[in-house]
Amino acid sequence: MIFSISLLGSFVTGALHMYGFFRLYSIVKAERPDWLQVRGSLSFFYDGLPRSGDPNVQVEVLRIAFGSRARQLRDPTAMRYAQWIRLFLPAALTLFVVGLAGTLSGAP
């Protein structure tokens, strides 16, 4: 039962992380689009998708959230969304690993 609750908590915190991620992405895109001009060797696979779907851009937004560049943004909510990412990403991963380990250990 506790592992099912852990997995449910993982999905809830994962959704909150994604909300904070997309809000921070839109703030950075509006204020400092040069920070998101990263392309990797396989970025051509993501040409038809929005820029937020490119894994290189996703990692760059995480670097902004976990680094000091979030403080350089003028929007006062940018730091709040960076803190959401800092809090909810590790929480979601921890809850998911606990739930997965418990589910696999109880499987026949």
N, CA, C and O atoms as a GROMACS GRO file, in nm:
protein
  432
    1MET      N    1   0.082  -0.119   0.000
    1MET     CA    2   0.000   0.000   0.000
    1MET      C    3   0.086   0.126   0.000
    1MET      O    4   0.057   0.222  -0.072
    2ILE      N    5   0.192   0.125   0.080
    2ILE     CA    6   0.278   0.243   0.088
    2ILE      C    7   0.349   0.267  -0.046
    2ILE      O    8   0.378   0.381  -0.082
    3PHE      N    9   0.377   0.159  -0.118
    3PHE     CA   10   0.446   0.174  -0.246
    3PHE      C   11   0.352   0.231  -0.352
    3PHE      O   12   0.396   0.306  -0.439
    4SER      N   13   0.226   0.196  -0.345
    4SER     CA   14   0.128   0.254  -0.437
    4SER      C   15   0.112   0.403  -0.411
    4SER      O   16   0.103   0.483  -0.504
    5ILE      N   17   0.109   0.440  -0.285
    5ILE     CA   18   0.100   0.582  -0.249
    5ILE      C   19   0.226   0.655  -0.294
    5ILE      O   20   0.220   0.769  -0.338
    6SER      N   21   0.340   0.588  -0.283
    6SER     CA   22   0.466   0.647  -0.327
    6SER      C   23   0.464   0.673  -0.478
    6SER      O   24   0.509   0.778  -0.524
    7LEU      N   25   0.413   0.577  -0.554
    7LEU     CA   26   0.404   0.597  -0.699
    7LEU      C   27   0.306   0.708  -0.734
    7LEU      O   28   0.332   0.788  -0.824
    8LEU      N   29   0.195   0.715  -0.663
    8LEU     CA   30   0.098   0.822  -0.686
    8LEU      C   31   0.161   0.958  -0.653
    8LEU      O   32   0.143   1.054  -0.727
    9GLY      N   33   0.233   0.964  -0.542
    9GLY     CA   34   0.303   1.088  -0.507
    9GLY      C   35   0.408   1.125  -0.610
    9GLY      O   36   0.431   1.243  -0.635
   10SER      N   37   0.471   1.025  -0.669
   10SER     CA   38   0.569   1.050  -0.773
   10SER      C   39   0.505   1.116  -0.895
   10SER      O   40   0.561   1.209  -0.952
   11PHE      N   41   0.388   1.068  -0.933
   11PHE     CA   42   0.321   1.126  -1.049
   11PHE      C   43   0.272   1.268  -1.020
   11PHE      O   44   0.276   1.354  -1.109
   12VAL      N   45   0.226   1.293  -0.898
   12VAL     CA   46   0.180   1.428  -0.862
   12VAL      C   47   0.298   1.525  -0.860
   12VAL      O   48   0.289   1.634  -0.916
   13THR      N   49   0.407   1.486  -0.795
   13THR     CA   50   0.524   1.575  -0.790
   13THR      C   51   0.587   1.589  -0.928
   13THR      O   52   0.643   1.694  -0.959
   14GLY      N   53   0.580   1.485  -1.010
   14GLY     CA   54   0.629   1.496  -1.147
   14GLY      C   55   0.549   1.596  -1.228
   14GLY      O   56   0.605   1.671  -1.308
   15ALA      N   57   0.418   1.597  -1.207
   15ALA     CA   58   0.334   1.694  -1.277
   15ALA      C   59   0.364   1.836  -1.231
   15ALA      O   60   0.368   1.929  -1.312
   16LEU      N   61   0.387   1.854  -1.102
   16LEU     CA   62   0.424   1.987  -1.051
   16LEU      C   63   0.560   2.030  -1.104
   16LEU      O   64   0.580   2.148  -1.135
   17HIS      N   65   0.652   1.936  -1.116
   17HIS     CA   66   0.783   1.967  -1.174
   17HIS      C   67   0.768   2.011  -1.320
   17HIS      O   68   0.829   2.109  -1.362
   18MET      N   69   0.686   1.939  -1.396
   18MET     CA   70   0.668   1.975  -1.536
   18MET      C   71   0.600   2.112  -1.550
   18MET      O   72   0.633   2.188  -1.642
   19TYR      N   73   0.507   2.144  -1.462
   19TYR     CA   74   0.443   2.275  -1.464
   19TYR      C   75   0.548   2.384  -1.441
   19TYR      O   76   0.554   2.482  -1.515
   20GLY      N   77   0.631   2.366  -1.339
   20GLY     CA   78   0.737   2.463  -1.312
   20GLY      C   79   0.837   2.472  -1.425
   20GLY      O   80   0.886   2.580  -1.457
   21PHE      N   81   0.867   2.357  -1.487
   21PHE     CA   82   0.962   2.355  -1.598
   21PHE      C   83   0.911   2.438  -1.715
   21PHE      O   84   0.983   2.522  -1.768
   22PHE      N   85   0.786   2.415  -1.756
   22PHE     CA   86   0.733   2.487  -1.871
   22PHE      C   87   0.712   2.635  -1.842
   22PHE      O   88   0.726   2.718  -1.932
   23ARG      N   89   0.679   2.670  -1.718
   23ARG     CA   90   0.667   2.811  -1.684
   23ARG      C   91   0.804   2.878  -1.687
   23ARG      O   92   0.816   2.989  -1.740
   24LEU      N   93   0.906   2.813  -1.632
   24LEU     CA   94   1.040   2.871  -1.635
   24LEU      C   95   1.092   2.878  -1.778
   24LEU      O   96   1.157   2.975  -1.815
   25TYR      N   97   1.062   2.777  -1.859
   25TYR     CA   98   1.103   2.779  -1.999
   25TYR      C   99   1.042   2.898  -2.071
   25TYR      O  100   1.111   2.966  -2.148
   26SER      N  101   0.914   2.926  -2.047
   26SER     CA  102   0.851   3.038  -2.116
   26SER      C  103   0.908   3.172  -2.069
   26SER      O  104   0.918   3.265  -2.149
   27ILE      N  105   0.944   3.182  -1.943
   27ILE     CA  106   1.005   3.306  -1.892
   27ILE      C  107   1.142   3.327  -1.955
   27ILE      O  108   1.174   3.436  -2.000
   28VAL      N  109   1.224   3.221  -1.957
   28VAL     CA  110   1.358   3.232  -2.016
   28VAL      C  111   1.348   3.260  -2.165
   28VAL      O  112   1.425   3.340  -2.218
   29LYS      N  113   1.254   3.197  -2.232
   29LYS     CA  114   1.236   3.219  -2.376
   29LYS      C  115   1.197   3.363  -2.405
   29LYS      O  116   1.240   3.419  -2.507
   30ALA      N  117   1.118   3.425  -2.317
   30ALA     CA  118   1.076   3.563  -2.338
   30ALA      C  119   1.187   3.663  -2.304
   30ALA      O  120   1.204   3.762  -2.374
   31GLU      N  121   1.262   3.636  -2.197
   31GLU     CA  122   1.362   3.733  -2.151
   31GLU      C  123   1.500   3.712  -2.211
   31GLU      O  124   1.565   3.807  -2.254
   32ARG      N  125   1.545   3.589  -2.214
   32ARG     CA  126   1.682   3.560  -2.260
   32ARG      C  127   1.681   3.443  -2.357
   32ARG      O  128   1.727   3.334  -2.322
   33PRO      N  129   1.631   3.461  -2.479
   33PRO     CA  130   1.626   3.349  -2.574
   33PRO      C  131   1.764   3.299  -2.615
   33PRO      O  132   1.777   3.186  -2.663
   34ASP      N  133   1.866   3.381  -2.597
   34ASP     CA  134   2.002   3.337  -2.631
   34ASP      C  135   2.049   3.224  -2.540
   34ASP      O  136   2.135   3.145  -2.581
   35TRP      N  137   1.996   3.213  -2.420
   35TRP     CA  138   2.033   3.104  -2.330
   35TRP      C  139   1.982   2.970  -2.381
   35TRP      O  140   2.036   2.866  -2.344
   36LEU      N  141   1.880   2.972  -2.464
   36LEU     CA  142   1.819   2.847  -2.511
   36LEU      C  143   1.863   2.811  -2.652
   36LEU      O  144   1.807   2.719  -2.711
   37GLN      N  145   1.961   2.879  -2.706
   37GLN     CA  146   2.009   2.850  -2.841
   37GLN      C  147   2.116   2.743  -2.837
   37GLN      O  148   2.228   2.764  -2.884
   38VAL      N  149   2.083   2.630  -2.784
   38VAL     CA  150   2.176   2.516  -2.778
   38VAL      C  151   2.128   2.410  -2.874
   38VAL      O  152   2.008   2.383  -2.887
   39ARG      N  153   2.223   2.349  -2.942
   39ARG     CA  154   2.191   2.240  -3.034
   39ARG      C  155   2.298   2.133  -3.016
   39ARG      O  156   2.418   2.162  -3.012
   40GLY      N  157   2.252   2.011  -3.007
   40GLY     CA  158   2.343   1.899  -2.999
   40GLY      C  159   2.358   1.834  -3.134
   40GLY      O  160   2.298   1.878  -3.232
   41SER      N  161   2.438   1.730  -3.140
   41SER     CA  162   2.462   1.664  -3.268
   41SER      C  163   2.338   1.592  -3.320
   41SER      O  164   2.326   1.570  -3.440
   42LEU      N  165   2.244   1.556  -3.232
   42LEU     CA  166   2.123   1.487  -3.274
   42LEU      C  167   1.999   1.575  -3.266
   42LEU      O  168   1.887   1.524  -3.267
   43SER      N  169   2.017   1.705  -3.258
   43SER     CA  170   1.903   1.795  -3.246
   43SER      C  171   1.816   1.799  -3.371
   43SER      O  172   1.702   1.843  -3.365
   44PHE      N  173   1.869   1.753  -3.484
   44PHE     CA  174   1.789   1.754  -3.606
   44PHE      C  175   1.670   1.659  -3.596
   44PHE      O  176   1.573   1.672  -3.671
   45PHE      N  177   1.675   1.563  -3.503
   45PHE     CA  178   1.560   1.475  -3.481
   45PHE      C  179   1.440   1.551  -3.426
   45PHE      O  180   1.326   1.507  -3.443
   46TYR      N  181   1.464   1.664  -3.362
   46TYR     CA  182   1.359   1.739  -3.294
   46TYR      C  183   1.320   1.865  -3.369
   46TYR      O  184   1.261   1.955  -3.310
   47ASP      N  185   1.352   1.874  -3.497
   47ASP     CA  186   1.324   1.996  -3.573
   47ASP      C  187   1.175   2.023  -3.586
   47ASP      O  188   1.136   2.140  -3.589
   48GLY      N  189   1.091   1.924  -3.595
   48GLY     CA  190   0.947   1.945  -3.609
   48GLY      C  191   0.874   1.969  -3.478
   48GLY      O  192   0.756   2.000  -3.479
   49LEU      N  193   0.943   1.955  -3.368
   49LEU     CA  194   0.882   1.970  -3.236
   49LEU      C  195   0.908   2.110  -3.181
   49LEU      O  196   0.995   2.181  -3.231
   50PRO      N  197   0.832   2.150  -3.079
   50PRO     CA  198   0.866   2.276  -3.012
   50PRO      C  199   1.005   2.267  -2.950
   50PRO      O  200   1.055   2.158  -2.921
   51ARG      N  201   1.067   2.382  -2.930
   51ARG     CA  202   1.204   2.383  -2.876
   51ARG      C  203   1.211   2.320  -2.738
   51ARG      O  204   1.314   2.266  -2.700
   52SER      N  205   1.102   2.325  -2.662
   52SER     CA  206   1.104   2.265  -2.529
   52SER      C  207   1.111   2.113  -2.535
   52SER      O  208   1.138   2.049  -2.433
   53GLY      N  209   1.087   2.053  -2.651
   53GLY     CA  210   1.095   1.909  -2.666
   53GLY      C  211   1.235   1.859  -2.694
   53GLY      O  212   1.261   1.738  -2.687
   54ASP      N  213   1.327   1.949  -2.725
   54ASP     CA  214   1.466   1.911  -2.751
   54ASP      C  215   1.535   1.881  -2.618
   54ASP      O  216   1.535   1.967  -2.529
   55PRO      N  217   1.594   1.763  -2.600
   55PRO     CA  218   1.660   1.731  -2.473
   55PRO      C  219   1.773   1.827  -2.436
   55PRO      O  220   1.798   1.850  -2.318
   56ASN      N  221   1.840   1.884  -2.535
   56ASN     CA  222   1.947   1.980  -2.504
   56ASN      C  223   1.890   2.107  -2.442
   56ASN      O  224   1.950   2.164  -2.351
   57VAL      N  225   1.775   2.150  -2.489
   57VAL     CA  226   1.708   2.267  -2.431
   57VAL      C  227   1.656   2.233  -2.292
   57VAL      O  228   1.664   2.316  -2.201
   58GLN      N  229   1.604   2.113  -2.274
   58GLN     CA  230   1.555   2.072  -2.143
   58GLN      C  231   1.667   2.072  -2.039
   58GLN      O  232   1.648   2.118  -1.927
   59VAL      N  233   1.782   2.022  -2.078
   59VAL     CA  234   1.896   2.021  -1.986
   59VAL      C  235   1.941   2.163  -1.957
   59VAL      O  236   1.982   2.194  -1.845
   60GLU      N  237   1.935   2.250  -2.056
   60GLU     CA  238   1.974   2.390  -2.035
   60GLU      C  239   1.879   2.459  -1.937
   60GLU      O  240   1.923   2.537  -1.853
   61VAL      N  241   1.749   2.431  -1.946
   61VAL     CA  242   1.654   2.488  -1.851
   61VAL      C  243   1.682   2.435  -1.711
   61VAL      O  244   1.672   2.509  -1.614
   62LEU      N  245   1.716   2.308  -1.699
   62LEU     CA  246   1.752   2.252  -1.568
   62LEU      C  247   1.880   2.317  -1.515
   62LEU      O  248   1.892   2.341  -1.395
   63ARG      N  249   1.975   2.344  -1.603
   63ARG     CA  250   2.098   2.412  -1.560
   63ARG      C  251   2.067   2.553  -1.511
   63ARG      O  252   2.127   2.600  -1.414
   64ILE      N  253   1.973   2.620  -1.576
   64ILE     CA  254   1.932   2.753  -1.532
   64ILE      C  255   1.864   2.744  -1.396
   64ILE      O  256   1.891   2.825  -1.307
   65ALA      N  257   1.777   2.645  -1.379
   65ALA     CA  258   1.703   2.631  -1.253
   65ALA      C  259   1.794   2.596  -1.136
   65ALA      O  260   1.777   2.649  -1.026
   66PHE      N  261   1.891   2.508  -1.159
   66PHE     CA  262   1.979   2.466  -1.051
   66PHE      C  263   2.101   2.556  -1.035
   66PHE      O  264   2.175   2.543  -0.938
   67GLY      N  265   2.124   2.645  -1.129
   67GLY     CA  266   2.238   2.736  -1.122
   67GLY      C  267   2.198   2.873  -1.072
   67GLY      O  268   2.090   2.891  -1.015
   68SER      N  269   2.286   2.969  -1.096
   68SER     CA  270   2.261   3.105  -1.048
   68SER      C  271   2.196   3.194  -1.154
   68SER      O  272   2.163   3.309  -1.125
   69ARG      N  273   2.178   3.144  -1.275
   69ARG     CA  274   2.123   3.229  -1.381
   69ARG      C  275   1.976   3.261  -1.360
   69ARG      O  276   1.927   3.359  -1.418
   70ALA      N  277   1.904   3.184  -1.282
   70ALA     CA  278   1.762   3.214  -1.257
   70ALA      C  279   1.747   3.347  -1.184
   70ALA      O  280   1.645   3.415  -1.200
   71ARG      N  281   1.845   3.385  -1.105
   71ARG     CA  282   1.840   3.513  -1.033
   71ARG      C  283   1.860   3.631  -1.127
   71ARG      O  284   1.824   3.744  -1.093
   72GLN      N  285   1.917   3.608  -1.244
   72GLN     CA  286   1.943   3.716  -1.339
   72GLN      C  287   1.819   3.754  -1.419
   72GLN      O  288   1.821   3.855  -1.490
   73LEU      N  289   1.714   3.677  -1.410
   73LEU     CA  290   1.591   3.707  -1.484
   73LEU      C  291   1.512   3.815  -1.411
   73LEU      O  292   1.510   3.821  -1.288
   74ARG      N  293   1.446   3.901  -1.489
   74ARG     CA  294   1.372   4.013  -1.431
   74ARG      C  295   1.237   3.972  -1.374
   74ARG      O  296   1.188   4.035  -1.280
   75ASP      N  297   1.178   3.868  -1.426
   75ASP     CA  298   1.046   3.824  -1.379
   75ASP      C  299   1.058   3.770  -1.237
   75ASP      O  300   1.139   3.680  -1.212
   76PRO      N  301   0.981   3.823  -1.143
   76PRO     CA  302   0.994   3.776  -1.004
   76PRO      C  303   0.949   3.632  -0.983
   76PRO      O  304   0.988   3.569  -0.884
   77THR      N  305   0.867   3.579  -1.074
   77THR     CA  306   0.822   3.441  -1.056
   77THR      C  307   0.924   3.340  -1.107
   77THR      O  308   0.909   3.220  -1.084
   78ALA      N  309   1.027   3.386  -1.176
   78ALA     CA  310   1.128   3.294  -1.231
   78ALA      C  311   1.198   3.217  -1.119
   78ALA      O  312   1.219   3.096  -1.130
   79MET      N  313   1.233   3.286  -1.014
   79MET     CA  314   1.302   3.218  -0.904
   79MET      C  315   1.209   3.120  -0.833
   79MET      O  316   1.253   3.016  -0.785
   80ARG      N  317   1.080   3.153  -0.827
   80ARG     CA  318   0.984   3.061  -0.765
   80ARG      C  319   0.974   2.932  -0.845
   80ARG      O  320   0.972   2.823  -0.788
   81TYR      N  321   0.968   2.943  -0.978
   81TYR     CA  322   0.959   2.822  -1.060
   81TYR      C  323   1.091   2.745  -1.059
   81TYR      O  324   1.090   2.622  -1.068
   82ALA      N  325   1.202   2.815  -1.047
   82ALA     CA  326   1.330   2.745  -1.033
   82ALA      C  327   1.333   2.666  -0.902
   82ALA      O  328   1.384   2.554  -0.898
   83GLN      N  329   1.278   2.724  -0.797
   83GLN     CA  330   1.271   2.652  -0.670
   83GLN      C  331   1.176   2.534  -0.678
   83GLN      O  332   1.200   2.430  -0.615
   84TRP      N  333   1.068   2.547  -0.754
   84TRP     CA  334   0.978   2.434  -0.775
   84TRP      C  335   1.053   2.319  -0.839
   84TRP      O  336   1.040   2.204  -0.797
   85ILE      N  337   1.133   2.350  -0.940
   85ILE     CA  338   1.209   2.246  -1.010
   85ILE      C  339   1.310   2.184  -0.914
   85ILE      O  340   1.327   2.062  -0.912
   86ARG      N  341   1.378   2.267  -0.836
   86ARG     CA  342   1.477   2.217  -0.741
   86ARG      C  343   1.414   2.126  -0.636
   86ARG      O  344   1.479   2.033  -0.588
   87LEU      N  345   1.290   2.152  -0.600
   87LEU     CA  346   1.223   2.073  -0.498
   87LEU      C  347   1.156   1.949  -0.556
   87LEU      O  348   1.174   1.839  -0.505
   88PHE      N  349   1.078   1.967  -0.662
   88PHE     CA  350   0.991   1.859  -0.710
   88PHE      C  351   1.063   1.756  -0.796
   88PHE      O  352   1.019   1.641  -0.800
   89LEU      N  353   1.169   1.792  -0.866
   89LEU     CA  354   1.239   1.692  -0.947
   89LEU      C  355   1.303   1.584  -0.860
   89LEU      O  356   1.279   1.466  -0.884
   90PRO      N  357   1.384   1.619  -0.758
   90PRO     CA  358   1.439   1.512  -0.673
   90PRO      C  359   1.331   1.437  -0.596
   90PRO      O  360   1.343   1.316  -0.574
   91ALA      N  361   1.226   1.507  -0.553
   91ALA     CA  362   1.118   1.439  -0.480
   91ALA      C  363   1.048   1.337  -0.568
   91ALA      O  364   1.020   1.226  -0.525
   92ALA      N  365   1.019   1.375  -0.692
   92ALA     CA  366   0.952   1.282  -0.784
   92ALA      C  367   1.039   1.162  -0.813
   92ALA      O  368   0.991   1.049  -0.817
   93LEU      N  369   1.168   1.184  -0.835
   93LEU     CA  370   1.258   1.073  -0.863
   93LEU      C  371   1.270   0.979  -0.743
   93LEU      O  372   1.270   0.857  -0.760
   94THR      N  373   1.281   1.036  -0.624
   94THR     CA  374   1.293   0.954  -0.503
   94THR      C  375   1.167   0.871  -0.480
   94THR      O  376   1.174   0.752  -0.452
   95LEU      N  377   1.051   0.935  -0.491
   95LEU     CA  378   0.926   0.862  -0.472
   95LEU      C  379   0.907   0.754  -0.578
   95LEU      O  380   0.856   0.646  -0.548
   96PHE      N  381   0.948   0.782  -0.701
   96PHE     CA  382   0.935   0.682  -0.806
   96PHE      C  383   1.025   0.562  -0.780
   96PHE      O  384   0.981   0.448  -0.797
   97VAL      N  385   1.148   0.586  -0.739
   97VAL     CA  386   1.240   0.475  -0.712
   97VAL      C  387   1.190   0.392  -0.594
   97VAL      O  388   1.196   0.269  -0.598
   98VAL      N  389   1.140   0.457  -0.489
   98VAL     CA  390   1.086   0.383  -0.374
   98VAL      C  391   0.966   0.300  -0.416
   98VAL      O  392   0.955   0.183  -0.380
   99GLY      N  393   0.875   0.360  -0.492
   99GLY     CA  394   0.757   0.286  -0.537
   99GLY      C  395   0.791   0.173  -0.631
   99GLY      O  396   0.732   0.065  -0.622
  100LEU      N  397   0.885   0.196  -0.721
  100LEU     CA  398   0.926   0.091  -0.814
  100LEU      C  399   0.996  -0.024  -0.742
  100LEU      O  400   0.969  -0.141  -0.770
  101ALA      N  401   1.085   0.010  -0.649
  101ALA     CA  402   1.155  -0.096  -0.574
  101ALA      C  403   1.057  -0.177  -0.492
  101ALA      O  404   1.068  -0.300  -0.484
  102GLY      N  405   0.962  -0.111  -0.429
  102GLY     CA  406   0.862  -0.184  -0.350
  102GLY      C  407   0.772  -0.271  -0.435
  102GLY      O  408   0.737  -0.382  -0.396
  103THR      N  409   0.736  -0.221  -0.551
  103THR     CA  410   0.651  -0.299  -0.641
  103THR      C  411   0.726  -0.420  -0.694
  103THR      O  412   0.670  -0.530  -0.701
  104LEU      N  413   0.851  -0.402  -0.730
  104LEU     CA  414   0.929  -0.514  -0.784
  104LEU      C  415   0.965  -0.616  -0.676
  104LEU      O  416   0.973  -0.735  -0.704
  105SER      N  417   0.986  -0.570  -0.553
  105SER     CA  418   1.019  -0.665  -0.447
  105SER      C  419   0.897  -0.746  -0.404
  105SER      O  420   0.912  -0.858  -0.355
  106GLY      N  421   0.778  -0.692  -0.422
  106GLY     CA  422   0.657  -0.765  -0.386
  106GLY      C  423   0.599  -0.846  -0.501
  106GLY      O  424   0.500  -0.916  -0.482
  107ALA      N  425   0.659  -0.836  -0.618
  107ALA     CA  426   0.607  -0.909  -0.735
  107ALA      C  427   0.642  -1.057  -0.724
  107ALA      O  428   0.750  -1.092  -0.675
  108PRO      N  429   0.551  -1.144  -0.769
  108PRO     CA  430   0.580  -1.288  -0.760
  108PRO      C  431   0.684  -1.333  -0.862
  108PRO      O  432   0.718  -1.451  -0.867
   0.00000   0.00000   0.00000
